[in-house]
Amino acid sequence: MKQLQVFHIVISILLTAASTEALDYAKTGCKDICGAMQIPFPFGIGPNCSVNEWYAIDCNSSKPYLSAFHNLEVLSVRLKEQIVTVKVPKISGCQNPLQNNTDLIPSVDLGESPFLFSKTHNVFIVEGCGHAAILDDQNHFTGCSTTCLNESISEEKNYSGISCQTTIPHYLQSYTVDLSRLQRLDGGGHCGSAFLVDETYVDYWYEDYGVNNKSFIPISLMWTLKNDEIPNCWEGNFRRPSLDLGNGSNVYYMKCYCGFGREGNPYLYNQCQESKRCKECRDSGRICQYDEGYADDLDYRGNFFCVYPSVYSTQDLARSKSPIGVILGTSISIGLIFLAKIIFELYKLINKIKTKRRREKFFKHNGGLLLKQREATDTSLVDKTILFTSTELEKATNHFDDNRILGRGGQGTVYKGMLSDGRIVAVKKSKVVDESQLEQFINEVVILSQVNHRNVVKLLGCCLETEVPILVSEFIPNGTLYELIQDHTNEFPLSLNLRLQIAAEVAAALSYLHSETSIPIYHRDVKTTNILMDETYRAKVSDFGTSRLVSIDQTHLTTLVKGTFGYLDPEYFQSSQFTEKSDVYSFGVVLLELLTREKPISFTRFGENRNLATHFMLAMEKGHVMSIFDAMVVKEGSRDELLAIANLASRCLDAKGRNRPTMKEVAMALEGMRTSHVPSTVQMNFGKVNSSTNIFMLPNDVSTSTTINFRESISK
């Protein structure tokens, strides 16, 4: 315990070492010290001393506490990093081994507070023999597992094995921890735990408490402030960086700084002054210089230089009274002007040459030479694949302005753009391309640029002279099928006839890709967020970022498992072999979403029923499948008609791929159902569909967890 306290004091001393008596770190009339720790504004000790109630500090027995979180103890406040580290109780799971092998650990939620769990300062740790844990923020998940050192465990020793740790995917507002036992242990009960902890404290924490005696953990929270909350950023030195929450949204906040060569509290007016190091440099007759810049949005860094002044300084020339001094000064001034002009022109020329070489390098790196070779050997490809310039696409997207973003996905970010000829396009800025897959990437670009189907988004061309490839495709205006299904405002009624039409169109597009292109194409990520709706609400299959071309003589692809939980073919998940029937399975889930208007994985259902496909198959077995259909579908369709659709979906979702129909058979069946269906009279309103965000969930075999508020969990 003493070692941990010493470590806290050392951090506080380091944070306050640069301060001087002339500077205020707290608001006027407020204290800035609690025990050995400095409490800088925007935090404050006592009433009216913090920026708002979330930052209020109570100083009890020389220890600071965050009163908004039921007096949560503060371990350190790092002003420059915008981090507050707090001490929270450790949540663990213990149970009898005769019961099931999953512990339910409550989640933590920061609620409406301006704090986030820091991605860069916290790590996720799992402890206990033979345990695995998954941390889930309902959009992404991460996890790791531990191993047992011995084959059995005694009753006296609750922990055995090796702890594991991993990073968290994004800045989190909340998260859920699912802790599962991987193997049965002989002997008495067993315990395991999984939690976030500030990585700075990990070594001291283990050394101080050992493995069996940890009752609390230090967690670092990133604080965010709005423009109107901090009007006095020192002399306008501020930035508005953003934090990625991983669900397609960002949190923008104010970050103030004194500037290089200065120190103090930039969140208070006129409380920054020349640093001690810079003052010592200047007192020694030298010049204090900084090479400043941002390492990233969160870390403001630079290099310090203490240099001697030049031989001919302005003051030296001012002291010169002789004509020789005047002539010398004038000559030097004119020479410096010409020199500056020459240097500037050379800089522009060199920069132009460097830019050209960089574009040529990227073009080669991204497979441009391979594309040229393909066009040279096959004249039918000439003018089929349009190569856009980086300048053209920067102009089309207003330099990839954030306001032009249509969406973010696992393969890149999509922007809305307008070409010089007035065409509206979707510009997808890809993530890093694997060099070993360049030939495959170029092959896909060539094939997809020749794909011509009314229900497939048309690839117009690409740009290969940027650091990452950029794909340009036609713009589809009415959002995604997911948004249409989940829009419960009834502004646009989803009639059974429209649902059958959409399903038939998607099936026709997949059938075309599987069997009618020159080389079969497996989509590998069929889901409602990858199906777009045009101006007349016709379906368009999009996002071929994970698609693969297949030789005629191939029956499957052996790849790393990629896709979205809820849509993944269980056979593919187990064998890593993707076949055309894997796309059929994913389509079956899309068909269920159209019939039920339910999400593929939902927390409103429990156990194995979380997974929509499993929920549907269980209902089919019990004979009450009609009960899970959407009310409008039941109202408009006959029982025989709906059972026929349900049977088709059931065939698509068969656990064995060989028992599933082909996409061509599915497309023919749906087209027959659509033409035979007599639609009821429903008033159609082609209104605008509101935007929504795709939610990535855990698979159905992961245990359920309850969600409680962060402040409630601390108070408990």
BANU-660240 format. One record per residue (C-alpha): y, x, z. Coordinates in steps of 0.25 Angstrom, whole numbers, plus 5000, padded with zeros to 4 digits. Layout:
BEGIN
YXZ...
//
This chain:
BEGIN
500050005000501050115003500750184990501150054983502450034991502850184988502650154973503550034974504650114981504550224971504750124959505950064967506550204969506350234954507050104950508250134959508350284957509450264946510350174954511650224961512450164972513450124962512550024955512149884959510749844955510949704962512049594960513249614969513049584983511449584982510549694987509749774977508749844987507549774994506749885002506550004993506649914980507949894971508049754966509049754954509649634948509249544941508349534954509149514966508949514981509449384988510049254982510949264970510649414968509649394956509849354942509049224945508049164955506849234948507449374952507749344966507249444976506949424991506949554999506049535011505549645020506149745010505249694999505849614987505149484983505349394971505749264977505449174965504049214965503749184980504249314985503449404976503649554980504349644970503849784969504849834959505949794949506049884937507449854931507349934918505949874915506349734919505149724928504849674942503549714949503049614959501849604968500949484966499549444973498349484965497549374960496049394959494749324957493549324966492349234966490849214968489949274957489049154957490249074951490749094937491249224933492749194931493949194941495149104939496349194942497649114942498649154932500149194935501349134928502749184930503249044927504649024923505149154929505849264920504649364923503549404914502249484917502649624911501749664900502149814900502049834915500849754919499349774917498149674918497049724928495649664930494949714943493549684948492149714944491649654930492949564928493649524916495049464915495949404905497449384907497949274898499449224896498949104887499349184874498549314875497549374885497149514889496049564899495049664903493749674911493249764922491849824924490949844936490649974942489349934948488349824944488549754957489649724967489549714982490149604991491049704998491749754985492449654977492949744966492049834958492349884944493549944936494849874934495449854920496849834915497549794902498849764897499449624896499749564882501149514884502249484894501749364902502349244909500949204914499549244913498149194917497049294922495549254919494549344927493149344924491949414929491149484918489849514925489149454938489149544950488049554961488449534975489549454981490849404975491749484966493249484964494149524952495549524948496449524936497949534937499249594931499849714938501049814935500349934929501350024936500749984950499249994946498950134951499650114964499149974966497650024965497850154973498550074984497549954985496250004979495449894972495049794983496349774990497449724980498149604984499349604975499749664962501149714956501549644943502749674934503649564929504549574918505849494920506649434909508149394910508949304900510349334894511149244903510449294916510949444914512349434908512749574913511749664906512549804908513549824896512649734887511449834888510349734886509249694877508449564875506949604873505849514872504449504879503249454871502549344879501349354869501449204865502349214854503649214863504549314869505449324881506849374878507549434890508749524894508549674897509749744902509949894903510949994907510750084895510350234895511050324904511450214913510750154925510950034934510649884933510949834919510849684924512049694932513449714927514049854926512849914935512450024925512950164926512650304920511350354925511250474935510450554925511550534914512650564924511950694928511850734913513350704911513750774923513050904918513950904906512950844896512850714889511950604893511150534881510050434880509150404868508950254871508150144866507050044869505550074870505349924869506049794873505749824888505949974890507350044888507150194886507850314882507850464882508950544891509650664885510650754893511350834882512450934881513750884873513950944859514851064856516050984850516250874859517450774857518050824870518050964865518750934852519750844860520150974868520351054856521851074854521751174842521851144827520551214825519951114835520550994827520051044814518651074820518650934826519050864813518050944805516950914815517250764815517250754799516050834798515350744809515750624801515150684788513950724795513750594801513850524788512850624782511950594793512050444792511750444777510550534780510050444791510150324781509350404770508350454780508150314786507950254772506950354769506250344782506250184780505650204766504550294771504250204783504050084774503150164765502350214777502150074782501850024768500750124767500250104782500149954780499349964767500349954756499650064748498349984749499049854744499649934732498249984729497649844729498749794720498549914710497049884709497149734708498249684699498049544703498749584717500049624711501149544716500249464725500549534738502049544739502549664747503849634755504849744760505149754774506649734771506349604764505549554776506549604786507649524779506749404778506449394793507849444797507249574802506049504809506949424818506249364830506849234826506049234813504749244821503749134817502649174826501849294832500349324831499349424834499549484820501049494820502349414820502749314809504249294805504949194796505649254784506449224772506249314759507349344750506849234740507049124751505549114754505249084769504049174773503249214786503349364788502249414797502449554804501049604807500649694819500149834817499049844806497749924808497750034798496250024796496449884791497549914781496649884769496149754775497649714778498049744764496849674758497149544766498649544762498149554747497149444749498049354757499249364747498249304737497849194746498349064740497948934747498948824751498448824766498548974768499849044771500249134759500449284761501649324753501549474755501749584765502649704769501949834772503149924773503449894788502749944800501749824801501449734789502149614786501549494779502349384772501849244770502349104767503049034778502448904784503548814791502848714800502148804810500748814814499548714815499548754830500948704832500648574824499448544833500048574846501348494843501248374851502648314848501948224838503148254828502048284818500748204820499448274817498748174810497248184808497448194793498448314795497448384804496348364794497248414783497648544791496248574794495748554780496948644775496648754785495148744782495448754767496248884769495248954777494148914767495048974756495149104764493649114767493049074753494149064742494949194743494449324735494049384748493749294760494749294771494449264786495649214793495149254807496249184815496249034811497048954821498148844821499248944823498849014810498948884802500348854798500848714793501748714781502948614778501948504774500948534786499948604777499148704784499248854781498348964786499049084790499049214798497949304792498249424801496849434806496149384793495149464786494649474772493049474770492249534759491449424751490149484756490549484771490249374780491049414792492049514798491749594810493149614817493849624831493949474836495349424833495849284833496349174843495549124855495148974853494949004838493949124838492549104833491649134845490649194835491749294830492149314844490749364848490349444836491749494830491149444816492149354809491649254799492249144790491649054801492549114811493749054804492948924803492848924819494348944820494648834810493748744819494748764831495948734822495248604818495048574833496548594835496848494824495948394830496248404845497648464845497148554856497348714857496148804854496148854869496848774879497048784894497048634896495548634894494648704903493448794903492748804889493548684884494748774884494248814870494548704860493348734851492448734864493148604869492848534855491348584854491048534869491748394865490848394852489648414861489948304871490348204860491748184864492548264854493448154850494048164864494648294861495348254847496848234846497148084848497848074834496548134828495648024835496647914831496647944816495247994814493947914814492847964823491948004812493048084805493448154818492048194821491848244807493048344810492448374824491148414818491848504808492548574819491348584827490648654815491748754814491648784828490148814828489848934837489048994826489849034814488649004804488648854808490148834804490548784791491348864781492848844780492648784766491648684772492648654783493848634773492948544764492548454776494048444781494548414768493548294767493948244781495348254777495248174764494348064770495248044782496247924781497447974788498247874797499647844795500447954803501947984802502048124798503248204803503348344798504148394809504348534814503148594822503648664835503248804836502148844846501348974850499949004848499249024862498149124863497149084874495849134880494449104875493748984882492849074890493949134899494149064912495248964915496349004924497448924932498848954930499848964942501349004943501649154946502449114958501349024963500349134962501149234969501449134981499949104982
//
